[in-house]
Amino acid sequence: MSTSSGHSSKPSKGSKRNPDRLTGRDILIVFAAMVFVVMGMIVFHDDIKDLRLLSRFFPDQHQTTGSIRIAVSSGAVPAFTVELARTPEEKAKGLMFRDTLPKGRGMLFTEETPRIVKMWMRNTYIPLDMIFFDGKGKIVYLHENARPFDERSIGPDFVVMAVLELPAGSIREYGLAIGDRALNFSDFYK
């Protein structure tokens, strides 16, 4: 059968279909995709809600920088701008491959629970001072001038909650000592 324009109403073999026209199959695929999305939202609704609720209690979990203030025995309260290393990947990389670390800056490695923490200087190009804190933010161990590329373990043989790495010479320059305390330590554990 032909239309008045002389074209057959059924496409012949080998002819291309009109890309502007949806077929029944196209509509079925779109419908199935919509059903899949809606079902996913229904099934995972509680998980999504829980994640939003969790972020209220742990708002800084995705924070990547912060400032830590330490009350030293001289009465001074130096503040250090720090990058936060929380995930295993961030902790493994640390300050590796950096050419410089400006004065007053560093990296704070935080732990979920107290544990023995050992640091090293593999692939670290700059000398560092390391300050180890207990769960209350008190400095419990210091290591000055860790040498670049040194793979020996650095750290105490007792549990700590965090380690602050600063440019070498910072411990002496700021007068940091065992017993000094980070004033805002709990900010990193909200």
RASULHU-V744198 format. One record per helix or strand of 2 or more residues. SS is the DSSP state (a for helix, b for strand). FROM is the first residue (numbers start at 1). LEN is the number of residues. If there is no record, write none. Layout:
# RASULHU-V744198
ss & from & len
SS & FROM & LEN
SS & FROM & LEN
This chain:
# RASULHU-V744198
ss & from & len
a & 24 & 20
a & 45 & 13
b & 65 & 7
b & 77 & 9
a & 88 & 6
b & 105 & 11
b & 128 & 6
b & 138 & 9
b & 160 & 8
a & 170 & 5
b & 181 & 2
a & 185 & 5
